[in-house]
Amino acid sequence: MTTTNPNADAETAMQYLIWALEALEKAGSQEAVHHTRIALEALRKSSASIRSED
């Protein structure tokens, strides 16, 4: 039997946001960088609460 990761979707989304953050920083879009960081932090907090429930 395989174990499912309840955070898999959040972890995938965080990886995409990290890649987006890197690209946005290179492009110099500070407002977009700011919003991406906010989204990344929100996902980290929500996935931490899922981990603490396990």
C-alpha positions as CSV (number, residue, x, y, z in Angstrom):
1,M,0.0,0.0,0.0
2,T,1.3,3.5,-0.8
3,T,1.2,6.4,1.6
4,T,-0.4,9.5,0.2
5,N,1.0,12.9,1.1
6,P,-1.7,15.3,2.1
7,N,0.7,18.2,1.4
8,A,1.5,17.0,-2.2
9,D,-0.6,19.7,-3.9
10,A,0.7,22.5,-1.6
11,E,4.3,21.3,-2.1
12,T,3.8,21.4,-5.9
13,A,2.3,24.8,-5.7
14,M,5.2,26.0,-3.6
15,Q,7.7,24.8,-6.1
16,Y,6.0,26.6,-8.9
17,L,5.9,29.8,-6.8
18,I,9.6,29.4,-6.1
19,W,10.3,29.1,-9.8
20,A,8.1,32.1,-10.5
21,L,9.8,34.1,-7.8
22,E,13.2,33.4,-9.4
23,A,11.9,34.6,-12.8
24,L,10.2,37.6,-11.4
25,E,13.4,38.7,-9.5
26,K,15.4,38.4,-12.7
27,A,12.8,40.5,-14.5
28,G,12.8,43.1,-11.8
29,S,9.1,43.1,-11.0
30,Q,9.2,44.0,-7.4
31,E,5.4,44.2,-6.9
32,A,5.0,40.7,-8.4
33,V,7.9,39.4,-6.2
34,H,6.1,40.8,-3.2
35,H,2.8,39.1,-4.0
36,T,4.5,35.9,-4.8
37,R,6.3,35.9,-1.4
38,I,3.0,36.5,0.3
39,A,1.4,33.5,-1.5
40,L,4.4,31.3,-0.7
41,E,4.3,32.2,3.0
42,A,0.5,31.5,3.1
43,L,1.1,28.0,1.5
44,R,3.9,27.3,4.0
45,K,1.7,28.2,6.9
46,S,-1.2,26.1,5.7
47,S,0.9,23.1,4.9
48,A,2.5,23.3,8.3
49,S,-0.9,23.1,10.0
50,I,-1.7,20.0,7.9
51,R,1.7,18.4,9.1
52,S,0.9,19.2,12.7
53,E,-2.4,17.3,12.4
54,D,-0.7,14.1,11.4
